[in-house]
């Protein structure tokens, strides 16, 4: 809703040759992808947790480029279910979508439970 509310301002910024919200967000994603790829190539990252993954495609891209890394996409239940419906057929034992609520303390969907999807022997210092 906020994105659409800012559409007129974004159009003006774009016409003026300035960075709008969309170009800023795309640039941010490119930088994150680049840094993640460098860390994977360096061997310091062997598994990835993407919080609030939404419908963005980095999980599929990273698993295609680096088939040996584990990739966990975490999001609120409704979004996790939507993403599972859309790409569930492309998931495997190293790529999963889990439900998580960062405010949950120790029940299903907590960050503590999310940690159970990780392998402590794999790199993850970054």
BELCOR-V270934 format. One line per field, one symbol per residue. phi: phi as a letter, one per 40 degrees, with the letter a starting at -180 (. if undefined). Layout:
BEGIN
phi->???
END
This chain:
BEGIN
phi->.cdcccdcccccccccgccccccccccdccccdcccccccccgcbbabbbcfcfbccddccccccbccccbbcbacdccccccdccbdcccacbbbbbcabdcccabdgccccdcccbbcccdacc
END
